[in-house]
Amino acid sequence: MTQWVVDRLGPDVPMHFTAFHPDWKMRDKPPTPPKTLMTARQIALKNGVRYAYTGNVHDEAGGSTYCHQCGIKLIGRDWYELHDWNLDDTGHCRACGTRCAGAFEGSPGTWGRRRLPVRMSASV
């Protein structure tokens, strides 16, 4: 599948390999092992996919975006937390100047994981 995407759609089409988590009426099914997602990501990268990701698991390497030219981490991600941002205002790698496919700003903004207080009140 990954080779087909690269050959017909191009290497910049992002691919996401997301873990299944048992929930509600499917609790009898096992979750996807993280190793399975990491293996799928490695196959995609080997076949020329530039932006392959793992999801629904803690895998910083698999969730981050890397420059396909120099290999620097462009956007570091761990779940909803961003911790690296090495793109300039035009979406180019700050280290080598290669364009990263997508639409980006010079800074990551303020979105991400939010913790909001929960207010509990006694019911009448």
C-alpha positions in Angstrom: 0.0 0.0 0.0 2.7 2.5 0.9 4.6 1.9 -2.4 1.3 2.4 -4.3 0.8 5.7 -2.5 4.3 6.9 -3.3 4.1 5.8 -6.9 0.7 7.2 -7.7 0.1 10.1 -5.3 3.7 11.1 -4.3 6.0 10.9 -1.3 4.4 13.9 0.5 1.1 12.2 1.3 1.1 11.7 5.0 0.2 8.2 6.4 -1.1 7.6 9.9 -1.0 4.2 11.5 -3.3 4.4 14.5 -3.8 1.9 17.3 -7.1 0.3 18.0 -8.2 0.5 21.7 -10.9 -1.9 22.9 -14.0 0.1 23.9 -17.7 -0.4 24.6 -18.9 -3.6 22.8 -15.4 -4.6 21.5 -13.7 -5.1 24.8 -13.0 -8.7 23.8 -10.6 -7.6 21.1 -7.0 -6.9 21.9 -5.4 -3.5 21.4 -3.0 -2.9 18.6 0.5 -3.6 19.8 2.7 -0.5 19.5 5.4 -2.6 17.8 2.9 -3.3 14.9 2.5 0.4 14.3 6.2 1.1 14.5 6.9 -1.7 12.0 4.2 -0.3 9.6 5.8 3.2 9.9 9.2 1.8 9.1 7.9 0.0 6.1 6.3 3.2 4.8 9.5 5.2 5.3 11.5 2.5 3.6 9.1 2.7 0.6 9.6 6.5 0.3 6.7 8.0 2.4 8.2 11.2 3.8 5.6 11.7 6.5 4.6 8.5 8.3 3.2 8.6 11.8 2.0 6.4 14.6 -1.0 7.4 16.6 -3.0 6.5 19.7 0.2 5.3 21.4 3.1 7.1 23.2 5.7 7.1 20.5 7.4 10.4 20.2 9.6 9.4 17.3 6.6 8.0 15.4 4.4 11.1 16.1 7.0 13.7 15.1 7.7 15.2 11.8 11.3 15.1 10.4 12.9 17.0 7.5 13.2 14.5 4.6 16.4 16.2 3.5 18.6 16.6 6.6 16.6 14.5 9.1 16.2 17.1 11.8 13.1 16.9 13.9 10.8 19.7 12.5 7.8 19.2 14.8 8.2 17.2 18.0 5.0 15.6 19.2 4.0 13.4 22.1 0.2 12.9 22.1 -1.1 16.5 22.0 2.1 18.1 23.3 4.4 20.0 20.9 8.0 20.4 22.1 10.0 21.2 19.0 9.3 23.6 16.2 12.0 23.9 13.6 10.1 25.5 10.8 10.4 29.1 9.6 7.4 31.3 8.8 7.2 29.8 5.3 7.3 26.1 6.3 11.0 25.5 5.5 13.4 23.6 7.7 15.5 26.0 9.8 18.6 23.8 9.5 18.8 23.2 5.7 15.9 25.3 4.1 14.0 22.3 2.6 10.3 22.9 2.3 8.1 20.7 4.5 4.8 19.7 2.7 1.8 21.4 4.4 0.7 24.8 5.6 2.6 26.1 8.6 3.2 29.3 10.6 6.4 30.5 12.2 5.3 29.3 15.6 3.1 26.5 16.8 0.4 28.6 18.5 -1.3 27.7 21.7 -3.4 24.7 20.9 -2.9 21.3 22.3 -3.7 19.4 25.5 -6.0 21.4 27.8 -6.6 20.7 31.4 -9.8 22.3 32.7 -11.1 22.2 36.2 -14.2 20.2 36.9 -16.8 21.7 39.2 -18.8 19.3 41.2 -22.0 20.3 43.0 -24.2 18.4 45.2 -27.4 17.3 43.5 -30.7 18.1 45.1 
